[in-house]
Amino acid sequence: MALAPYAMEVRKSRGRRYPEAPHPYRNDFARDRDRIIHARAFRRLEAKTQVFTARFSDHFRNRLTHTLEVAQVARTVAAALEIDADLTEALALVHDIGHPPFGHAGEKQLDARMREYGETFDHNIHALRIVEQFEQSYLDFPGLNLTFEVREGIIKHSRDYSPEEFPELREYLLDKRPPLEAQIIDVVDEIAYNTADLDDAFEAHLLDFDQLRAEVPIFDSAYAQTDRRNPGGARKLKFNEALRHVLDLLTTDLIENTRKRLESVQARSVDDVREQPERVAAFSSELATQDAKLKQFLAANLYSHPVIAGERDRYISSLDGLFLFFMGHPKKMPKHYAQLAENLPRHRIVCDYIAGMTDHFLLRQCDEFQVCVR
């Protein structure tokens, strides 16, 4: 398929840190996608929390299934906007690879500990370190040796970093916007987790259905339409139908509004996209308002629900206890990390070790060293 002029064409890539011969039938972005899928850090996403831990149900999303849903929607958006689907898919698959155990709460706690030593923990920057340093699969170079555009997208897909505050990231053109393939990932991520979290919360019977309809107009409208067409249908099936409509509405709006914004700024190249004062990929103002109400509802009624918050707090206390334990007993870490802790800042090595753990492995370590909070 011919790409739009504002797409990031693989032939114009800035290439890899370590030069490699081209593959006979896969382009560089496709090879990056495949390397990410085969990475150990990618496989570990299966045992990392999205919202619900594994004890709730085998059917609820984990960090890996969420990632696959983001990739699915992202490829649809990429095709509609005629941008590079391989680069888009690679960025969707790698976008959460730097998350520690227990989701954003785990990231927040690690960041709090690191700030005690004058540093921070950021899952995007940690993801870059994973693909640049921690994954060891090749004889000729460290890491996965991904193209510049994938590494740039890892850093810039969801936020902007100041070159003054993050000088180590200067090579990633921090004064410019990322290509459109990276920009859509953050919005698609939001579409995926908002609708999926609502689905899992409904399945877990943690939401008041009437309150949901009263406070989230985009869902209420979709459900009302479904109910008029199928008044005798089971509520769960009508809920599913309405939620699919919400996902489709948000995705369609992202495509159509982004296309309008590209036309309004007369984007004719990747550089035109990069030079814009703000990101081009975005919802329309109307759908942005509707999406915000859905996010607010989830924040107030799911993420802070006593069932979710109570379990999350126990697990985060266990994570914190393990951090403190390894700070006091670095030789209890595996030999590789224990040796690194002798020559590098101990807090950084402990943070890296814990950030790479799955939920299950962290809790097993807590049990072994008797630091679990029950």
N, C-alpha and C positions, 0 to 999 in steps of 0.2 A: 504494500500500500504506500502510495506517495505521501510524504509528510508535509505538513504545513510549513511555511517559511520560518515561523518562529519556533519550530521544534528543534530539539538538540539532536542533531544528526550524529551518528556514531563515527562517521568519517571525519568529523570536526572535533572529536574528543582530544583533550589535552594529554591523553594517554596514561600509562601506568608509571609508578615510581621506578620500577625496575623493568626495562624493556623486555618484551616477549615476542616471539614469532607469532604471526596471526594464525588463527585456527582455520582449517579448510572450509568448514561449513557453519561455524558459529561466530557471530560478530562479538566485539569486546563487551558490549553491555549484556548480551545473552550469556557470555561466559561468567560475568560477574554475578548474574542472577543464580547460575548453577553453583558457583562457589559458595554463595551465601546459604543456599539450601543444604549443601553438604557440610556446613560448618557445625562443629560441636555446640557452639553457643546457640545456634538456631534450633537444634534439637532440644536443648534444655528449656526452651520456651514452653514446651508441652507441660512442664511441671512447675510453671510459675503462675502466680495468681493474676487473673484479670480483675474480677470483683469478688466472686465467690471462690472459696477454697474448694479443693477436691472433695472434702467431706460432705458438702451439700448435695452434690449430684454428679454423676458421670456425664450428664448431658449439658452442663453449663459450660460457658466459654472459659478457656484458659488463655494464656498469652499467645500460644501458637495458633489456636483456632481463630482468635481475634485477628492475628496477623494475616492469616489466609483470607479472611473476609475482607480485610483492607485491600489485599492484592486483587481480589476479584472485582471489587468496585473500581479500583484504580485503573485496571485494564480497560474497563468499560468507558470510563471518562477519557482515558488516553486515546482510545479509538475514535470517540466522538469528536475530540478536539484535534485529531490527526497529529498527535505528538508521538514520541518514541515509546512504544509499549514495553520493550525490553528494559529500558532504563527505568521507566515508571514502575514496572513490576519488581525490579531489583531493589528499588528504594522502598517500596511497600514491604517487601519481605525482610528488609534489614532495619526498618524504622524503630523497632522495639528491642533490638538484640542486646542493647546495653542496660535493660531494666534489671534491677536486683530482685531478690525474693520479695513477695508480698506487695508487688505493684508500687504505686506512687507513694504509699506510706513507707515502704522500705527505702525508697530513694530519699524521702524527706529525712528519715532518721539517720541514714548514712551521711547525708549532707550536714546535718546538725553536728555529728561527731567530727567530721572533717573540718568544719569551721572552728572547732576548738584548737586546731593546729594551723589555722590561717589558710586552709585550703577549702575546696568545695567538692561535692559529688554531683555530677550532671550526667544523666543517662545517655545523652547524645555524644558527649565527649568520651564517656566510657565506651560507647559503641565503636567510636573511631579507634580507640586503643585496642579493642578486641580484634578488629579486622586488620590493624596495622602491626600488632605485636603479639597478642595472646594466642591467636589461632596459628598453629604450627603444622603445616601439611606439606610444605614444598621444600625441596632441596636447595633451590636457587635464591630464595628470598624469605624474609620473615613475613608473617601475616598472610593475607589473601591477595595482596598486590592488586587491589581494585583500581579501576580507572579514577581519574581525578573527579569526574562528574558524580560518581557514586559516593566517593568520600566527601565531596562538597555537600551533596544532598543529605548525607547522614548528619552533618553538622547543622545545616541551614534549613531543613525541611519544615521545622516547627517554630523556629525563633531566629532572631537576629543577634549576633554576637558583636560586641564592640571590639575593634582592633586594639584599642588602648587597654581594655580590661583583659583581653585574651590574645596577647601577642603571639602565643604559640600556634594560633590558628590563622595567622595573616595570609598564608598561601591560598586560603579559600575565598579570596575576594570578598572580604567581610563588608566592604563599602558598597557592594552591589547585591541585587536580588538574585536568588538562584533561578535556574531555568524552570520553565513551566512544569516539567515532569516532576521536579521536587516540590514545587508550590502546591500542587493538587494533593499531595500526600497528607498534609496536615488537615485539610478540610475533609478528605475522604476518611481519614482516621476518626474524625469527630462524627461523621455520619455513621460509621460502623459501630463505634462504641456506644453512642447514644441509643441507637435502635436495638443493639444486642443486649445492652444492660437492661433496657426496659423489658425485653423479652424474657431474660433470665429472672428478673425481679418478679414479673407476673407469674412465671412458672413456679417460683419459690413461695408464692402467696404472701409477699411482703408489701404489696401495694394496695391501696384503697382504690378500687376501679372507678368509683364515682368521682373521687377526688382527682384522679388522673384525667378524666374527661373534662372536669371543671377547670383545671389549671393548665392543661396542655391543648390549646385550640387545634393545632395541626393534627393531633391524634383524634380529638373529638370529632372533627370534620370527617376524617377518614373512616372512623368507626360508624358514624351516622349513615354515611353513604352505603357502607357494607351492610348495616342492619336493615336499611330500607330494601336492599336487593334480596337479602336472605334473613327475614325476620325470625324464622324458625331454626336457624342454624345454631350450633353450639357456640357458647361465648368464646371459648378458647380458639376455635377455628375462625370466628369473626375477628377476634383480636389479631390472630396471625395475618389475616387478609388486610386489616387496617394498617398493621405495622409494615407490611410489604409496600403498601401504598405510600406511607410516610417516607420510607427509604427511597422509593422511586421519585417522589416529589423533590426531596432534598438533592438527590443526584442530578436530576434533570435541571433543577435550578442552578446548581453549580456549573453544569455544562453550558447552559444558555447564557447565564450572566457573565461567565468568564469569556465566552465568545464575544459578547457585546463589549466587554472591557478591552479585549484585544483589538477590536475594531476601533474603539474610541481613541486609543493611544496610537493607532496605526502601527501596530507591531508587525514588522516585516523580517525580523531576525531574532536570534537568541539575544544578541546584544541589546536590541530594543526592549526586550523583556527585562534584562538585567538592569538597565538604566532607569527604570521607572522608580519614582519616589516611594511607591508602596507596591505590595504584591498584587498581581493581576488576578490570580485565582481566588474567587470569593463568591459567597452567596449574594443574592440581591438583598436590599435592605429589608424587604418584607420577610423573606425566608430566614434572614439572619435573626430577626426578632423572634420568629416562631421557634427557631432552633435554640435560641437562648432560653426561652421559656421551658423547653424540654430539658435542657441542661440544669436549669434551676430546680425543676421538679425532682430530677434524679439526685441532685446534691442534697436537697432537703429531706427526701423521703426514702432514698436507698442508701447512699454512701454514708449517711449519718444514722441509719437505722440501728437500733441497739443490738440486733442479731449480728449485723455486719461489723459495726464499730467495736463491739465487745471482743469478738474473735480477732479482729485486726489488731486491737491494742495488745492482746496477749502475745500474738506472734511477733509484733514489733518489739515488745519488751524482751522476748527471747532473742531476737536479732541483736538488740543492743547489749544484752548480757553476753552473747558470744563475742561481739566486738571487744568488749572490755576484758573478757577472758583471754583472748588471743593477744591483746596488748600486754597483758601481764605474763603470758606463757607462750611466746612466739614459737618455741620449739614443739609445741603441740600441733602446729600446722604441718602439712606435708613437707617433706624435706626441701623441695624446690622453693616453697614460700618461706620456710624457716631460714634458708640460706640467703634469700633476697633480703629478708628483714635484718640481717646482720650488717648489710652494706647500704641499704636504702632506708628512707624514713619508714619506721615500723607502721605508723598509722596508714600510710598509703598501701603497703603490702596487705595489711589486714583488711582494709576496705576492698581492695581488688579481689582478694580470696572470697570474702563474703558475697560480694556483688555477683560473682559467677555461680553461686550456689542455686540449686532449685529449692523450692519451699521444703520438700521432703528431706533433702539432704541436710539443710540447715537445722531442721528439727531433730534429725538423728544425731547431728553433732552436739546439739544442745543437751540431748538426753545423755550422750556419752560423757560430756563434761559437766553434767548436772547443773546447767544454767537455764533450763527451760522454765517458763512461767506458765503455770497451769490455771 
